[in-house]
């Protein structure tokens, strides 16, 4: 499938150019850390296209609006989608794009089209069905990785489950998520650096969820939980920590080290070494 990404450059006139990168999604955030001039040069070296990648195949995207000075981006992989480096990457992007409005696109490619005044449905995949990752048991080798690509699901004050965070976010399952997890393996407390999460309060019929990448239909989740109150925490996993009453305790983030790590990774990508 590659690592496909769409880039959009909006000229001062309001007209835009659409570009396609078949292998540019991973490292997209690091490329943008070079700042507006170099990023624009890199994007304009790509192929102009009319191919809008959809929710399934778009693994990253960036929009550069030269008139309004807006940078919008999202990526499924890279430092911006890792808990340890998330805040540092966005901080450095805002530093590199000083004077610009830097925004994360939680709804993926649909958010690009909405910004441009185009129909988001063009990039929706509403017929493909849900593909949600399997439940992970406590002994799964994936959990030994520094960033294990898992979604943490806490239920009430006494249940904690982990799922492989691949394809669709588990919150998209709606209340069926609870039925799937019933009787499944539990973890007691999640102490890994997850990159997505859901907290469900069955008594109060409330749901809170977050993601570091993007999720199709991110702003439509209440439709999937009829009769429930759904709160979208964007990338604020700290809200989950508070709501989970001790069931989600990810590793602390060392800001200074994270900033140094991201700077180093951006330097290696830009200059090699």
The 8 nearest C-alpha neighbors of each residue, nearest first, counted from 0:
[[1, 2, 56, 3, 21, 22, 58, 57],
 [0, 2, 3, 22, 21, 24, 56, 23],
 [3, 1, 22, 24, 21, 23, 58, 25],
 [2, 4, 21, 22, 24, 20, 58, 1],
 [5, 3, 59, 24, 60, 20, 57, 58],
 [4, 6, 60, 19, 18, 20, 61, 7],
 [5, 7, 61, 18, 60, 62, 17, 19],
 [6, 8, 62, 17, 16, 18, 63, 61],
 [9, 7, 63, 16, 15, 62, 64, 10],
 [10, 8, 15, 64, 14, 13, 65, 63],
 [9, 11, 12, 13, 14, 65, 15, 8],
 [12, 10, 66, 13, 65, 9, 14, 64],
 [13, 11, 10, 14, 66, 9, 15, 65],
 [12, 14, 10, 11, 9, 15, 66, 64],
 [15, 13, 10, 12, 9, 16, 11, 8],
 [16, 14, 9, 8, 10, 13, 7, 17],
 [15, 17, 8, 7, 9, 18, 47, 14],
 [18, 16, 7, 48, 47, 6, 49, 15],
 [19, 17, 47, 6, 48, 46, 5, 7],
 [20, 18, 5, 46, 4, 48, 6, 21],
 [19, 21, 4, 23, 22, 3, 5, 45],
 [20, 22, 3, 2, 23, 1, 4, 19],
 [23, 21, 2, 3, 20, 1, 24, 25],
 [22, 24, 20, 25, 4, 2, 27, 21],
 [23, 25, 59, 4, 2, 27, 3, 58],
 [26, 24, 27, 23, 76, 77, 2, 74],
 [27, 25, 29, 28, 77, 24, 30, 23],
 [26, 28, 30, 24, 29, 25, 23, 31],
 [27, 29, 31, 26, 30, 32, 79, 77],
 [28, 30, 26, 265, 32, 31, 27, 268],
 [31, 29, 27, 32, 28, 33, 26, 38],
 [30, 32, 28, 33, 29, 38, 34, 27],
 [33, 31, 29, 34, 30, 92, 95, 28],
 [32, 34, 31, 37, 30, 38, 95, 35],
 [33, 35, 95, 32, 96, 31, 36, 38],
 [36, 34, 38, 37, 39, 96, 33, 31],
 [37, 35, 39, 38, 34, 40, 33, 41],
 [38, 36, 40, 39, 35, 33, 34, 41],
 [37, 39, 41, 35, 40, 31, 36, 34],
 [38, 40, 42, 36, 41, 37, 35, 43],
 [39, 41, 37, 43, 38, 42, 36, 44],
 [42, 40, 38, 44, 39, 43, 37, 45],
 [43, 41, 39, 44, 45, 40, 38, 6],
 [44, 42, 40, 45, 41, 39, 46, 18],
 [43, 45, 41, 42, 40, 46, 39, 47],
 [46, 44, 43, 42, 18, 47, 20, 19],
 [45, 47, 18, 19, 48, 44, 20, 43],
 [48, 46, 18, 17, 45, 19, 16, 49],
 [49, 47, 18, 50, 17, 46, 19, 16],
 [48, 50, 51, 17, 47, 18, 19, 16],
 [51, 49, 48, 52, 19, 17, 18, 5],
 [50, 52, 49, 53, 122, 5, 121, 108],
 [51, 53, 57, 56, 50, 122, 5, 54],
 [52, 54, 122, 55, 56, 57, 123, 51],
 [53, 55, 123, 57, 56, 122, 215, 124],
 [56, 54, 53, 57, 124, 58, 52, 166],
 [55, 57, 53, 52, 54, 58, 3, 0],
 [58, 56, 52, 53, 59, 4, 54, 3],
 [59, 57, 75, 24, 3, 4, 74, 56],
 [58, 60, 74, 4, 24, 73, 57, 75],
 [61, 59, 5, 4, 72, 6, 73, 74],
 [60, 62, 72, 6, 71, 7, 63, 73],
 [61, 63, 7, 71, 70, 6, 8, 64],
 [64, 62, 8, 70, 69, 65, 9, 7],
 [65, 63, 9, 69, 68, 66, 67, 8],
 [66, 64, 68, 10, 11, 67, 9, 63],
 [67, 65, 11, 68, 64, 10, 9, 13],
 [66, 68, 69, 64, 65, 11, 99, 100],
 [69, 67, 99, 65, 64, 66, 100, 70],
 [68, 70, 100, 64, 99, 67, 63, 101],
 [71, 69, 101, 63, 62, 100, 102, 64],
 [72, 70, 102, 62, 61, 103, 101, 104],
 [73, 71, 61, 103, 60, 104, 62, 102],
 [72, 74, 104, 59, 60, 103, 212, 107],
 [75, 73, 59, 76, 212, 58, 24, 60],
 [74, 76, 212, 58, 80, 59, 213, 73],
 [77, 75, 74, 80, 25, 78, 212, 79],
 [76, 78, 79, 80, 26, 25, 81, 28],
 [79, 77, 81, 84, 80, 85, 88, 261],
 [78, 80, 85, 77, 88, 81, 84, 28],
 [79, 81, 211, 212, 78, 76, 77, 85],
 [82, 80, 78, 85, 84, 83, 79, 194],
 [81, 83, 85, 84, 192, 194, 80, 193],
 [82, 84, 81, 252, 85, 257, 192, 253],
 [85, 83, 78, 87, 257, 81, 82, 86],
 [84, 86, 79, 82, 88, 81, 87, 80],
 [85, 87, 89, 88, 84, 90, 79, 82],
 [86, 88, 90, 258, 84, 85, 89, 257],
 [89, 87, 91, 85, 90, 86, 79, 84],
 [88, 90, 92, 86, 91, 87, 93, 85],
 [91, 89, 87, 93, 88, 92, 86, 94],
 [90, 92, 94, 88, 93, 89, 95, 87],
 [91, 93, 89, 95, 94, 90, 32, 96],
 [94, 92, 96, 90, 91, 95, 97, 89],
 [93, 95, 91, 97, 92, 96, 90, 89],
 [94, 96, 34, 92, 93, 97, 32, 91],
 [97, 95, 93, 94, 99, 34, 92, 98],
 [98, 96, 94, 99, 95, 93, 92, 100],
 [97, 99, 96, 100, 68, 93, 94, 69],
 [100, 98, 68, 97, 69, 96, 101, 70],
 [99, 101, 69, 70, 68, 102, 98, 93],
 [102, 100, 70, 71, 99, 69, 93, 103],
 [103, 101, 71, 70, 100, 104, 72, 69],
 [102, 104, 72, 71, 73, 105, 101, 70],
 [105, 103, 73, 107, 106, 72, 110, 71],
 [104, 106, 213, 107, 214, 103, 217, 212],
 [107, 105, 217, 215, 110, 214, 104, 213],
 [106, 108, 213, 104, 109, 105, 110, 215],
 [109, 107, 111, 110, 54, 53, 106, 112],
 [110, 108, 119, 112, 111, 107, 106, 122],
 [109, 111, 113, 108, 106, 112, 107, 114],
 [112, 110, 108, 114, 109, 113, 115, 62],
 [111, 113, 117, 115, 109, 114, 110, 119],
 [112, 114, 110, 116, 115, 117, 111, 119],
 [115, 113, 111, 112, 116, 110, 117, 109],
 [114, 116, 112, 113, 117, 111, 15, 110],
 [117, 115, 113, 114, 112, 118, 119, 111],
 [118, 116, 112, 113, 115, 119, 114, 121],
 [117, 119, 120, 121, 112, 113, 116, 109],
 [120, 118, 109, 121, 112, 113, 122, 117],
 [119, 121, 123, 122, 118, 109, 124, 117],
 [120, 122, 119, 123, 118, 53, 109, 51],
 [123, 121, 53, 120, 54, 119, 109, 52],
 [124, 122, 120, 54, 121, 125, 53, 119],
 [125, 123, 126, 127, 54, 122, 53, 55],
 [124, 126, 127, 123, 128, 120, 129, 54],
 [127, 125, 124, 128, 123, 129, 55, 54],
 [126, 128, 125, 124, 129, 130, 55, 123],
 [129, 127, 126, 130, 125, 124, 167, 131],
 [130, 128, 131, 167, 127, 172, 171, 166],
 [129, 131, 167, 166, 128, 132, 165, 127],
 [130, 132, 167, 166, 169, 129, 168, 165],
 [131, 133, 163, 165, 164, 162, 134, 130],
 [134, 132, 162, 163, 135, 131, 164, 161],
 [133, 135, 162, 161, 163, 136, 132, 160],
 [136, 134, 162, 161, 133, 139, 163, 137],
 [135, 137, 184, 138, 139, 134, 185, 161],
 [138, 136, 139, 186, 135, 185, 184, 142],
 [139, 137, 136, 140, 142, 135, 141, 143],
 [138, 140, 141, 136, 137, 142, 135, 143],
 [141, 139, 142, 143, 138, 144, 137, 147],
 [142, 140, 139, 143, 147, 144, 148, 138],
 [141, 143, 140, 144, 147, 139, 191, 138],
 [142, 144, 141, 140, 145, 147, 139, 146],
 [143, 145, 147, 142, 146, 141, 140, 148],
 [146, 144, 147, 143, 192, 191, 142, 141],
 [147, 145, 144, 148, 192, 81, 193, 191],
 [146, 148, 144, 142, 141, 149, 145, 193],
 [149, 147, 164, 146, 194, 193, 163, 150],
 [150, 148, 164, 163, 193, 162, 147, 194],
 [149, 151, 195, 196, 164, 162, 193, 161],
 [150, 152, 196, 161, 160, 197, 193, 149],
 [151, 153, 197, 160, 196, 198, 159, 161],
 [154, 152, 159, 198, 158, 160, 199, 243],
 [155, 153, 199, 158, 198, 200, 156, 159],
 [154, 156, 200, 157, 199, 153, 158, 201],
 [157, 155, 244, 243, 158, 154, 246, 153],
 [156, 158, 155, 154, 159, 246, 187, 153],
 [159, 157, 154, 153, 156, 155, 187, 185],
 [158, 160, 153, 186, 185, 187, 152, 246],
 [161, 159, 185, 152, 186, 151, 153, 158],
 [160, 162, 151, 135, 150, 134, 152, 149],
 [163, 161, 134, 150, 135, 133, 149, 132],
 [162, 164, 149, 132, 133, 165, 150, 148],
 [165, 163, 149, 150, 148, 132, 162, 166],
 [166, 164, 132, 163, 167, 131, 168, 148],
 [165, 167, 130, 131, 168, 164, 132, 55],
 [168, 166, 131, 130, 169, 165, 129, 214],
 [167, 169, 170, 171, 214, 131, 166, 164],
 [170, 168, 171, 172, 131, 167, 176, 197],
 [171, 169, 172, 168, 173, 197, 208, 176],
 [170, 172, 169, 173, 168, 223, 220, 167],
 [173, 171, 170, 176, 169, 175, 174, 223],
 [172, 174, 223, 224, 175, 171, 170, 176],
 [175, 173, 176, 177, 224, 172, 178, 223],
 [176, 174, 178, 177, 173, 172, 179, 180],
 [177, 175, 179, 174, 172, 178, 173, 180],
 [178, 176, 180, 175, 179, 174, 181, 173],
 [177, 179, 175, 181, 176, 180, 174, 182],
 [180, 178, 176, 177, 181, 175, 183, 182],
 [181, 179, 183, 177, 178, 182, 176, 160],
 [182, 180, 178, 183, 179, 177, 176, 184],
 [181, 183, 180, 184, 179, 185, 178, 177],
 [182, 184, 180, 181, 185, 134, 179, 160],
 [185, 183, 136, 182, 160, 186, 137, 135],
 [186, 184, 160, 159, 187, 183, 158, 136],
 [185, 187, 188, 159, 137, 160, 189, 184],
 [186, 188, 159, 185, 246, 158, 189, 157],
 [187, 189, 246, 186, 247, 190, 159, 248],
 [190, 188, 247, 191, 248, 246, 186, 249],
 [189, 191, 249, 248, 188, 247, 250, 192],
 [190, 192, 249, 193, 189, 250, 142, 147],
 [193, 191, 249, 146, 82, 250, 194, 190],
 [192, 194, 149, 150, 195, 191, 148, 151],
 [193, 195, 211, 148, 150, 149, 210, 82],
 [196, 194, 210, 150, 209, 193, 211, 151],
 [195, 197, 151, 150, 209, 208, 152, 210],
 [198, 196, 208, 152, 207, 151, 153, 199],
 [197, 199, 153, 207, 206, 152, 154, 208],
 [198, 200, 206, 154, 201, 205, 155, 153],
 [199, 201, 155, 205, 204, 202, 203, 154],
 [202, 200, 204, 203, 199, 155, 205, 154],
 [201, 203, 204, 200, 155, 205, 199, 154],
 [202, 204, 205, 201, 200, 227, 228, 199],
 [205, 203, 201, 227, 202, 200, 228, 206],
 [204, 206, 228, 200, 203, 227, 229, 199],
 [207, 205, 199, 229, 198, 230, 228, 200],
 [208, 206, 230, 198, 197, 231, 229, 232],
 [207, 209, 197, 231, 196, 232, 198, 230],
 [210, 208, 233, 232, 234, 196, 195, 231],
 [209, 211, 195, 234, 212, 233, 194, 213],
 [210, 212, 80, 234, 194, 195, 213, 81],
 [213, 211, 75, 80, 210, 74, 73, 105],
 [214, 212, 105, 107, 106, 210, 211, 73],
 [213, 215, 217, 106, 105, 216, 168, 107],
 [214, 216, 106, 217, 54, 107, 213, 123],
 [215, 217, 219, 218, 106, 214, 220, 109],
 [218, 216, 106, 214, 215, 219, 220, 105],
 [217, 219, 216, 220, 106, 231, 221, 105],
 [218, 220, 216, 217, 221, 222, 223, 215],
 [219, 221, 222, 223, 218, 217, 171, 216],
 [222, 220, 224, 223, 229, 219, 225, 228],
 [223, 221, 220, 224, 225, 219, 173, 226],
 [222, 224, 173, 220, 221, 225, 171, 172],
 [223, 225, 173, 221, 222, 227, 174, 226],
 [226, 224, 227, 222, 223, 221, 228, 173],
 [225, 227, 224, 228, 204, 221, 222, 205],
 [228, 226, 204, 224, 225, 205, 229, 206],
 [227, 229, 205, 206, 204, 230, 226, 221],
 [230, 228, 206, 221, 207, 205, 227, 231],
 [231, 229, 207, 206, 232, 208, 228, 205],
 [230, 232, 208, 233, 207, 209, 229, 218],
 [231, 233, 209, 235, 208, 234, 230, 207],
 [232, 234, 209, 231, 235, 210, 105, 208],
 [235, 233, 211, 210, 209, 236, 232, 195],
 [234, 236, 237, 232, 233, 238, 209, 239],
 [237, 235, 239, 238, 234, 209, 240, 232],
 [236, 238, 240, 235, 239, 241, 234, 242],
 [239, 237, 241, 236, 240, 235, 242, 232],
 [240, 238, 242, 236, 237, 241, 243, 198],
 [239, 241, 237, 247, 243, 238, 242, 248],
 [240, 242, 238, 239, 243, 244, 237, 245],
 [241, 243, 239, 240, 244, 238, 198, 245],
 [242, 244, 246, 240, 241, 245, 239, 247],
 [245, 243, 242, 246, 156, 241, 240, 247],
 [244, 246, 247, 243, 248, 240, 188, 241],
 [247, 245, 188, 243, 244, 189, 159, 187],
 [248, 246, 189, 240, 245, 188, 243, 249],
 [247, 249, 190, 189, 240, 246, 245, 250],
 [250, 248, 190, 192, 191, 247, 251, 189],
 [251, 249, 192, 190, 252, 191, 248, 83],
 [252, 250, 249, 253, 83, 248, 192, 254],
 [251, 253, 83, 254, 250, 257, 82, 84],
 [254, 252, 256, 255, 257, 251, 83, 258],
 [253, 255, 257, 256, 252, 258, 87, 86],
 [256, 254, 258, 257, 253, 259, 87, 260],
 [255, 257, 259, 258, 253, 254, 260, 252],
 [256, 258, 254, 260, 84, 259, 255, 87],
 [257, 259, 87, 255, 261, 260, 256, 262],
 [258, 260, 256, 262, 257, 261, 263, 255],
 [261, 259, 257, 263, 258, 262, 256, 264],
 [260, 262, 264, 258, 263, 259, 265, 257],
 [263, 261, 259, 265, 260, 264, 258, 266],
 [264, 262, 266, 260, 261, 265, 259, 267],
 [265, 263, 261, 267, 266, 262, 260, 268],
 [264, 266, 29, 268, 262, 263, 267, 269],
 [267, 265, 263, 269, 264, 268, 270, 262],
 [266, 268, 271, 264, 270, 265, 269, 272],
 [269, 267, 265, 266, 271, 270, 264, 29],
 [270, 268, 266, 267, 271, 265, 30, 33],
 [269, 271, 267, 266, 268, 272, 265, 264],
 [272, 270, 267, 268, 269, 266, 265, 264],
 [271, 267, 270, 268, 266, 269, 264, 263]]
